[in-house]
Amino acid sequence: MRVLINCLSAISGGAKAYLRNISGPLHLEFLNHNMHRLFFLACEEQLEILFDIPSENIILINGDRPLGLFRFVWEKFSLPRIVADFDIDVLFTPYQVGPNIRGVKNVLMIRNMEPFFFFKYRYSMNTWLRNKVLSFISNHCLRKADRIIAVSKFAAGHLEDLGIPNQSISLIYHGSPTFFKDSSNDLFELANLGINNPFVLACGSILPYRRYEDVIHAFNRALPSIPDNVILVIVGSGSDIGYKRMLADIIAQSPQPERIFMLGAVQWSDMDLLYRNGCCCIITSEIEACPNIAIEAMASGSCILAAEIPPLPEILDDCAIFFPPRNVSLLSKSIASFILDENNRNHFSLRSRKRTISFSWSVSAAKTYNALIDWNSN
């Protein structure tokens, strides 16, 4: 059997992280079985993600990667030819939007829940329209797929709500990154990022469902009870201009705005530095499929505060302190508790590292291999 992974949908940081982590272990899985062949369809800019994949397993398209609607058009007219030329049996697009090509098994992955729940939040018009269109297209594509990989029970539940039968759904969690932990230069490297104080961390794309306003308000409430050198560091970028402006206004009205640092986007290699040095990592996001941030934070031994909303309890289990979504008062008290109590931090840091064992990219690759190859169970 010949399998093609369509990488062209990997635009966001989470999608790139998935390919970066799964490509090598999945390629080895195919080599170990030595019965089937795996190919990756990619553009030149994605080669850095597929750094450990031999060139003979990469189908490289000419020119720039087609984006947005142009990608849909390109896939409609170009992918059938590629599938035929390489005699492909299974086409896997690791996203919930992808082509449905006759004569092959079409596999999708539901890994972005925002389009299904965005209507609960205030978005800028362009972002709102994008999510509206993506919601319609996603549901259409998911219903037509032969198999769908769900990255959490929460994501699988949405598929069941769409009427997709259980036998067409494969539950496969993301794995945990292997960070290189060298703390000898941490203070120097943090200073290079502009961080010279103890800090609490919040990270992820700057979008309304992330609820960064709750983090800021909770930190403001905690200010009287925490040391005056502790700052809040928010890491991430986002395309919703209106939401960014709202956060800027909230920070400007803070009692001590100089203690709230919007760092913007950073290199992925810097994230372990931030996770392991923060007093705690705060996750207020209300829409996730299988949150990379939560798993990465666990891998770094972070002390995690998380909204008690699916799928965060499913992923974090007992290694986090949970608070009711939007309960700023309780979140504020938990922030202060982590900052002031080193023993508490050490306790939850150890729990995080133990919980990480439950998430393995090699296990994820083995299950993905089965989902792509074994069609007797469908």
C-alpha angles and dihedrals in degrees: 000000000000118000127194123197111205103214097176093100092062100108107124125071092252093051092049091048090053093053093043091054103036102040098073098043091043092050089052090049090057091046093050092053091043092196104096138038127235126203132182121213107210146145125239096263090059095057090092088062091050093046095138097046117101114244092240088065094052123084104202120203121214121250129000123341111268110243135204115338090356088065091053091051092045092050092048094056105025106035096063089057093049091047090052095043093053095038092237120189101182128033115197120190108183092216137068093251118066144125123281106219123190119238096030137075109258116212125186134180126221104216106138116066096172096093090057097052106023093108089077091069139058111255134175110261096254093050092044092053092046091054092045092054092042091052092055094044093044094054090047094051095043092053091053098046120106092219135006128202111217116199096205141013087253091058091045089054091059090053090053089051087056089057095252110152119245093239089064093055125083116192109214122162123211117255130242121260121242103231122197102235113204110151097176093094099032097113091049093047093046089051088054087059090050095255115130101151139066107274148186116225136222119172144172138082114328099245133134096254090059089070096212088164088070090054092050095046092047092049090050090053090050094052097093092053102043132069112280093238096062115106137189115239119197115192125192148069132238144179100226102102095184093056092048090053091050092053091048089054092049091050091048089055093050117117087238109019091170088071093062113080121192099200098180122208120344135186114279088237089063094057096081088053090055097041096051097043100046119099085230141343115235120208113186095157114136098192120055137140102193104340112226089195093060094049093044091049091051091050090055093048094249122172101238132207111189139177111251095239129117130306096013096078088046091056102033100037109171099346095086139057107237127208130187109267112271093007094139094173095057092042090053092053091048092051091053091047093055093045095049101037115064092178090057090051092051091048095053093039089059091047090052093054092048092049091053089070088073091065117066130164090209090056090045090051093049092051092045090051090054092047091053098042109030109075097154090086093054 
